[in-house]
Amino acid sequence: MEKKNLDWANIGFSYIQTDKRYVSNYKDGAWDEGVLTSDATICLNECAGVLQYAQTCFEGLKAYTTEDGRIVTFRPDQNAKRMVSSAKGLEMPPFPEARFLDAMEKTVAANAAYVPPYGSGATLYIRPYMFGSSSVIGVKPAAEYQFRMFVTPVGPYFKGGVRPLTIRVSDFDRAAPRGTGNIKAGLNYAMSLHAIVSAHEEGYDENMYLDPQTRTKVEETGGANFLFVTKDNKIVTPKSDSILPSITRRSLVYVAKEYLGLEVEERDVPLSEVAEFAECGLCGTAAVISPVGKVVDHGREICFASGMEKIGPVTQKLYDTLTGIQMGRIEAPEGWIHEIPIK
Ligand SMILES: *Cc1c(COP(=O)(O)O)cnc(C)c1O
């Protein structure tokens, strides 16, 4: 199979249309068998549930080429499972986990020419999503849904080396207590847009959101979970019902314990404790871990010992181990690496 002639190192993170995408429709109480299509457009009624009341959720994962040339994805069963819980939280019919994995294999295989080569730093981003497609005017769940999955190649997250981030403590909340913070709903992102645009205007890379109930505890950013490292090399990660359960964060916690022998605490993290930590990182599929150099809380600067030039030593070790597992250089725990069969 011949690869597309793309400048892998410089494609950035934006939508590039690929050859095929997967579509399945839900009607009369059942999902149809699903197809791959070349048509990248969606034709919807003006009153579709997704357009009126934002009934939609999504997932995000990556396919990439390992050192020995296989095309693989990382723990896609966890994305399939999380999408079921997101669908249930939005009163949508879950797309069965086994079908999610089948759709993913078909979509990636059909676009194998877009999977970047090993060592390029680029990956094939996979975007599964579903939405209410039938008309809804009185507020209620739609009767019909569409599940889709497309892929788009994305460049290395840190072009020209890792740069620690500066983040601010946000005055906006990303989720309500007992709301939808723990599911991957598009609406959580819609409400984060004003907060991120204003953060960027003020020169910050990201927002640190606090728990919406008391505004005293650290939750997460708009799209990544926090991992902190204490001065005595313990890992601390916030625990809360309104945090989106990041698969990357859960994998890093496992790696910290089982590969690096580090102690891990999942617990409340008061904002007042942040200044005590030695390192801070943001975990998500896109970057695996982005180091945070500085948190600014209304003018008060909290600077981590790792500084603004480089990634801290423990964060680096976590990053190297997890990316080593993903790329096939380090033996993976059972079931973490899912190979895509290419015919
Ligand atoms: C998707 C997402 C993450 C990261 O999750 P991964 O499974 O690691 O990609 C973190 N926070 C929010 C709010 C998210 O939507």
Ligand as a Chemical Component Dictionary entry (heavy atoms), coordinates in Angstrom:
data_LIG
# 
_chem_comp.id                   LIG 
_chem_comp.type                 NON-POLYMER 
_chem_comp.pdbx_formal_charge   0 
_chem_comp.three_letter_code    LIG 
# 
loop_
_chem_comp_atom.comp_id 
_chem_comp_atom.atom_id 
_chem_comp_atom.alt_atom_id 
_chem_comp_atom.type_symbol 
_chem_comp_atom.charge 
_chem_comp_atom.model_Cartn_x 
_chem_comp_atom.model_Cartn_y 
_chem_comp_atom.model_Cartn_z 
_chem_comp_atom.pdbx_ordinal 
LIG C1 C1 C 0 -11.155 13.649 25.908 1  
LIG C2 C2 C 0 -10.902 14.418 27.151 2  
LIG C3 C3 C 0 -9.771  14.203 27.950 3  
LIG C4 C4 C 0 -8.657  13.257 27.579 4  
LIG O1 O1 O 0 -9.070  11.944 27.505 5  
LIG P1 P1 P 0 -8.182  10.839 26.760 6  
LIG O2 O2 O 0 -9.025  9.626  26.815 7  
LIG O3 O3 O 0 -6.931  10.705 27.514 8  
LIG O4 O4 O 0 -7.945  11.362 25.382 9  
LIG C5 C5 C 0 -9.653  14.929 29.122 10 
LIG N1 N1 N 0 -10.571 15.849 29.475 11 
LIG C6 C6 C 0 -11.662 16.090 28.718 12 
LIG C7 C7 C 0 -12.631 17.115 29.164 13 
LIG C8 C8 C 0 -11.866 15.387 27.534 14 
LIG O5 O5 O 0 -12.949 15.633 26.797 15 
# 
loop_
_chem_comp_bond.comp_id 
_chem_comp_bond.atom_id_1 
_chem_comp_bond.atom_id_2 
_chem_comp_bond.value_order 
_chem_comp_bond.pdbx_ordinal 
LIG C1 C2 SING 1  
LIG C2 C3 SING 2  
LIG C2 C8 DOUB 3  
LIG C3 C4 SING 4  
LIG C3 C5 DOUB 5  
LIG C4 O1 SING 6  
LIG O1 P1 SING 7  
LIG P1 O2 DOUB 8  
LIG P1 O3 SING 9  
LIG P1 O4 SING 10 
LIG C5 N1 SING 11 
LIG N1 C6 DOUB 12 
LIG C6 C7 SING 13 
LIG C6 C8 SING 14 
LIG C8 O5 SING 15 
# 
